[in-house]
């Protein structure tokens, strides 16, 4: 699969997720097998580009190529300027968000709310494509709700506007993340386009990824929530697609090293105070399948320093690796 000049291999992509797909997580997922990692959504409003949050979201120093940055907004020329700004700051692919279901985004008529305005969609896409000399991609849903499922129309507009690849989450906006993904709709969209199409929704295992590719005829799959606490899923999917067999899951010792490295990167990237806070959700996701999860989170969430968070996590996994029940002392 190619997006402009970029070869995307393996054909499994990390979905953009606000508050999740930051630089430390993207770098980790890329190292563990993702062919492409899309950044969390960045605002097109220049008033916020100098905030600490935006500076972190636009930091791509040392990030493996190709670097894909997602932007969101509603005004064509503002979106065009945001695309230029991000390309100047390292973006090699610009992705446009028309799939986010969050109320605060849709209430501003951005994200998936834009799908209700096909004429505005065309103006935004054309403006952004004309503004930059890198590939522009688009992420959509199947529609706003069951009665406004116009993804095929938006997909045709995207191709006509010069979009280089299209990702489709197989749900309407009002479904949020409930129900099941509409793979038949994604297949119909793929059949009508000549540009690459990426299937997104409910892909949580190597076998499911292979099933979705076969069912939809898509060029790649996009994984979102299933990668939380399980960043090695990309390597597992890539292995299955290449060899037709499942790879052994990582050992507890390997998970320990992945998690500790992730924590250290978060602490270094955000600074100790913010890094410790942001790491808490990742710790919960890594431990979610363990019976001690609730107790582990209760303790680790009270850690106030990077050293303490790392020590508690290291002790927890050291006990699991040794085959003994972890002792979870109260955080000092």
C-alpha positions as CSV (number, residue, x, y, z in Angstrom):
1,X,0.0,0.0,0.0
2,X,1.2,3.5,-0.8
3,X,0.1,6.9,0.3
4,X,1.7,9.3,-2.2
5,X,5.5,8.5,-2.2
6,X,5.3,6.6,1.1
7,X,5.2,2.8,1.2
8,X,3.0,1.7,4.2
9,X,4.3,-1.7,5.3
10,X,3.0,-3.7,7.0
11,X,-0.5,-2.6,6.1
12,X,-1.7,-2.1,9.7
13,X,-2.1,1.5,11.0
14,X,-2.5,3.0,14.4
15,X,-5.7,5.1,14.4
16,X,-5.6,8.7,15.7
17,X,-7.0,8.8,19.2
18,X,-7.2,12.0,21.3
19,X,-5.1,11.7,24.4
20,X,-3.7,8.4,23.4
21,X,-1.7,8.5,20.2
22,X,1.0,11.0,21.4
23,X,4.6,10.8,20.3
24,X,5.7,8.2,22.9
25,X,2.9,5.9,21.9
26,X,3.4,6.4,18.2
27,X,7.1,5.7,18.4
28,X,6.4,2.5,20.5
29,X,3.7,1.2,18.1
30,X,5.9,1.9,15.1
31,X,8.7,-0.1,16.7
32,X,6.4,-3.0,17.5
33,X,5.1,-3.4,14.0
34,X,2.7,-0.6,12.9
35,X,3.2,0.5,9.3
36,X,1.9,4.0,10.0
37,X,0.9,5.9,13.1
38,X,-1.4,8.8,12.9
39,X,-1.1,11.6,15.5
40,X,-3.8,12.6,17.8
41,X,-6.0,15.4,16.5
42,X,-4.5,18.9,16.4
43,X,-6.5,22.1,16.2
44,X,-6.6,24.2,13.1
45,X,-7.0,27.3,15.2
46,X,-3.7,29.2,15.2
47,X,-4.5,30.8,18.6
48,X,-3.7,27.5,20.2
49,X,-0.6,26.4,18.4
50,X,1.7,27.8,21.0
51,X,0.0,26.1,24.0
52,X,1.9,23.3,25.8
53,X,-0.6,20.7,24.6
54,X,-0.3,21.8,20.9
55,X,3.5,22.0,21.1
56,X,3.6,18.4,22.4
57,X,1.1,17.3,19.7
58,X,3.3,18.9,17.0
59,X,6.6,17.5,18.2
60,X,7.9,15.0,15.7
61,X,11.6,15.2,16.3
62,X,13.1,11.7,16.0
63,X,9.8,10.1,15.0
64,X,10.0,7.3,12.4
65,X,8.8,8.3,8.9
66,X,6.3,8.7,7.5
67,X,4.9,11.2,9.9
68,X,1.1,11.6,9.7
69,X,-0.5,14.5,11.5
70,X,-4.3,14.8,11.8
71,X,-5.9,18.2,11.8
72,X,-9.5,19.2,12.6
73,X,-11.6,22.3,11.8
74,X,-14.4,23.7,9.7
75,X,-13.0,26.7,7.7
76,X,-11.3,25.8,4.5
77,X,-8.6,28.4,4.5
78,X,-7.9,28.0,8.2
79,X,-7.5,24.3,7.6
80,X,-5.2,25.0,4.7
81,X,-3.0,27.2,6.8
82,X,-3.0,24.5,9.6
83,X,-1.8,22.0,7.0
84,X,1.0,24.2,5.9
85,X,2.0,24.9,9.4
86,X,2.2,21.2,10.3
87,X,4.1,20.4,7.2
88,X,6.6,23.1,8.1
89,X,6.9,21.3,11.5
90,X,7.5,17.8,10.2
91,X,4.3,16.4,8.8
92,X,4.8,14.2,5.8
93,X,1.2,13.2,5.5
94,X,-1.8,15.5,6.5
95,X,-4.9,13.7,7.7
96,X,-8.2,15.4,8.0
97,X,-10.6,14.5,10.8
98,X,-14.2,13.9,9.7
99,X,-14.7,11.0,12.0
100,X,-14.5,12.2,15.6
101,X,-17.8,11.6,17.4
102,X,-17.0,13.7,20.5
103,X,-19.7,16.3,21.3
104,X,-17.3,19.1,21.8
105,X,-15.9,18.6,18.4
106,X,-19.3,17.9,16.6
107,X,-20.9,20.9,18.4
108,X,-18.4,23.1,16.6
109,X,-19.4,21.3,13.4
110,X,-16.1,19.7,13.0
111,X,-15.2,16.0,13.1
112,X,-18.0,13.7,11.9
113,X,-20.5,16.6,11.9
114,X,-19.0,17.8,8.7
115,X,-20.4,14.8,6.9
116,X,-23.8,16.6,7.0
117,X,-22.3,19.3,4.8
118,X,-21.0,17.7,1.6
119,X,-20.4,21.0,-0.1
120,X,-18.3,22.3,2.8
121,X,-16.4,18.9,2.8
122,X,-15.4,19.5,-0.8
123,X,-14.2,23.0,-0.1
124,X,-12.1,21.9,2.9
125,X,-10.5,19.0,1.1
126,X,-9.7,21.0,-2.0
127,X,-8.2,23.8,0.1
128,X,-6.0,21.5,2.1
129,X,-4.9,19.5,-0.9
130,X,-3.9,22.7,-2.8
131,X,-2.1,24.1,0.2
132,X,0.6,21.4,0.7
133,X,2.9,19.3,-1.4
134,X,2.5,16.2,0.8
135,X,-0.3,13.6,0.5
136,X,-3.6,14.5,2.2
137,X,-5.7,11.7,3.7
138,X,-9.2,11.7,5.2
139,X,-10.9,9.8,8.0
140,X,-14.7,9.5,8.1
141,X,-17.5,7.4,9.5
142,X,-20.4,5.8,7.6
143,X,-22.5,8.9,8.3
144,X,-24.1,11.0,11.0
145,X,-26.8,8.6,12.0
146,X,-28.8,5.6,10.5
147,X,-30.8,7.9,8.3
148,X,-27.9,10.0,7.1
149,X,-25.4,7.3,6.0
150,X,-23.7,9.2,3.2
151,X,-20.1,7.9,3.4
152,X,-20.2,6.7,-0.3
153,X,-21.0,10.3,-1.4
154,X,-18.2,11.8,0.9
155,X,-15.8,9.1,-0.4
156,X,-16.4,10.2,-4.0
157,X,-15.9,13.8,-3.1
158,X,-12.7,12.9,-1.4
159,X,-11.3,11.1,-4.4
160,X,-12.4,14.0,-6.7
161,X,-10.7,16.5,-4.4
162,X,-7.3,14.8,-4.6
163,X,-7.3,12.9,-1.3
164,X,-4.6,10.2,-1.4
165,X,-6.2,7.7,0.9
166,X,-9.4,7.3,2.9
167,X,-9.9,5.6,6.3
168,X,-13.5,4.6,7.1
169,X,-14.7,3.8,10.6
170,X,-17.6,1.4,10.0
171,X,-20.1,3.2,12.4
172,X,-22.2,6.3,12.2
173,X,-21.5,9.2,14.6
174,X,-24.5,8.5,16.8
175,X,-23.3,4.9,17.4
176,X,-20.1,6.3,19.0
177,X,-18.3,3.0,19.6
178,X,-21.4,0.8,20.2
179,X,-22.9,-1.9,17.9
180,X,-20.8,-3.6,15.3
181,X,-18.8,-2.1,12.4
182,X,-20.5,-2.1,9.0
183,X,-17.9,-3.9,6.9
184,X,-20.3,-4.2,3.9
185,X,-20.5,-0.3,3.7
186,X,-16.7,-0.1,3.8
187,X,-16.6,-2.8,1.0
188,X,-19.0,-0.8,-1.1
189,X,-16.8,2.4,-0.7
190,X,-13.7,0.5,-1.6
191,X,-15.3,-0.9,-4.7
192,X,-16.2,2.5,-6.1
193,X,-12.7,4.2,-5.5
194,X,-9.3,3.9,-7.1
195,X,-7.5,5.4,-4.1
196,X,-6.4,3.3,-1.1
197,X,-9.1,2.6,1.5
198,X,-8.4,1.7,5.1
199,X,-10.9,-0.3,7.1
200,X,-11.4,0.7,10.8
201,X,-13.7,-0.6,13.5
202,X,-13.6,-3.6,15.9
203,X,-10.3,-4.9,14.6
204,X,-8.9,-6.5,17.8
205,X,-6.9,-9.6,16.7
206,X,-4.8,-10.9,13.8
207,X,-7.6,-13.1,12.6
208,X,-10.1,-10.3,12.7
209,X,-7.7,-8.1,10.7
210,X,-7.4,-10.8,8.0
211,X,-11.2,-11.3,8.0
212,X,-11.8,-7.6,7.5
213,X,-9.3,-7.3,4.7
214,X,-10.9,-10.2,2.9
215,X,-14.4,-9.0,3.6
216,X,-13.9,-5.4,2.5
217,X,-11.1,-5.7,-0.1
218,X,-9.4,-2.8,1.6
219,X,-5.8,-2.0,1.3
220,X,-5.0,-1.8,5.0
221,X,-6.6,-2.0,8.4
222,X,-6.6,0.6,11.2
223,X,-6.5,-0.4,14.8
224,X,-7.5,2.0,17.6
225,X,-8.8,0.9,21.0
226,X,-7.4,-2.6,20.8
227,X,-3.9,-1.2,20.8
228,X,-4.4,0.5,24.2
229,X,-2.3,-1.6,26.6
230,X,-1.4,-3.9,23.8
231,X,0.9,-2.1,21.4
232,X,2.4,-5.3,20.2
233,X,-0.9,-6.1,18.3
234,X,0.6,-4.5,15.2
235,X,3.4,-7.0,15.0
236,X,1.0,-9.8,15.7
237,X,-1.3,-8.7,12.9
238,X,1.6,-8.2,10.5
239,X,3.0,-11.7,11.3
240,X,-0.4,-13.3,10.7
241,X,-1.0,-11.5,7.4
242,X,2.4,-12.5,6.1
243,X,2.6,-16.1,7.4
244,X,-1.0,-17.1,8.0
245,X,-0.3,-18.2,11.6
246,X,-0.5,-16.5,15.0
247,X,2.7,-15.4,16.7
248,X,3.2,-16.3,20.4
249,X,2.1,-13.3,22.6
250,X,4.9,-11.5,24.4
251,X,6.0,-12.9,27.7
252,X,5.5,-11.1,31.0
253,X,9.1,-10.2,31.0
254,X,8.8,-8.6,27.5
255,X,5.6,-6.8,28.5
256,X,7.5,-5.5,31.6
257,X,10.3,-4.1,29.4
258,X,7.8,-2.5,26.9
259,X,5.8,-0.9,29.7
260,X,8.8,0.5,31.6
261,X,10.3,1.9,28.4
262,X,7.0,3.5,27.6
263,X,6.7,5.1,31.1
264,X,10.3,6.5,30.9
265,X,9.5,8.0,27.5
266,X,6.3,9.6,28.8
267,X,8.1,11.1,31.8
268,X,10.9,12.5,29.6
269,X,8.5,13.8,27.0
270,X,6.0,15.6,29.2
271,X,8.1,16.2,32.3
272,X,7.6,14.4,35.6
273,X,4.3,15.9,36.8
274,X,2.4,15.6,33.6
275,X,4.2,12.4,32.5
276,X,3.2,10.6,35.7
277,X,-0.4,11.7,35.4
278,X,-0.7,10.8,31.7
279,X,1.0,7.4,32.3
280,X,-1.8,6.3,34.7
281,X,-4.3,5.4,32.0
282,X,-1.6,3.4,30.1
283,X,-0.8,1.5,33.2
284,X,-4.4,0.6,33.7
285,X,-4.7,-0.6,30.1
286,X,-1.5,-2.8,30.3
287,X,-2.8,-4.5,33.5
288,X,-6.5,-4.7,32.5
289,X,-6.5,-8.4,31.9
290,X,-4.8,-9.2,35.2
291,X,-6.9,-10.2,38.3
292,X,-4.9,-7.7,40.4
293,X,-5.8,-4.8,38.1
294,X,-8.1,-2.9,40.5
295,X,-5.6,-3.1,43.4
296,X,-2.7,-2.3,41.1
297,X,-4.4,0.8,39.7
298,X,-5.4,2.0,43.2
299,X,-1.8,2.0,44.3
300,X,0.0,3.2,41.1
301,X,-2.5,6.0,40.6
302,X,-1.3,7.5,43.9
303,X,2.3,7.6,42.8
304,X,3.4,11.2,42.7
305,X,6.9,10.9,41.3
306,X,8.4,9.2,38.2
307,X,10.7,7.1,40.4
308,X,7.8,5.9,42.5
309,X,5.6,5.1,39.5
310,X,8.5,3.1,37.9
311,X,9.3,1.3,41.1
312,X,5.8,0.2,41.8
313,X,5.3,-0.9,38.2
314,X,8.7,-2.8,38.2
315,X,7.9,-4.5,41.5
316,X,4.5,-5.6,40.2
317,X,5.8,-7.1,37.0
318,X,8.8,-8.6,38.7
319,X,6.4,-10.6,40.9
320,X,4.3,-11.7,38.0
321,X,7.5,-12.8,36.1
322,X,8.6,-14.8,39.2
323,X,5.1,-16.4,39.4
324,X,4.1,-15.0,42.8
325,X,1.2,-12.8,43.8
326,X,2.3,-9.2,43.6
327,X,2.4,-7.3,46.8
328,X,0.8,-3.9,46.4
329,X,1.8,-1.7,49.3
330,X,0.2,1.7,49.9
331,X,2.0,4.4,47.9
332,X,4.2,6.4,50.2
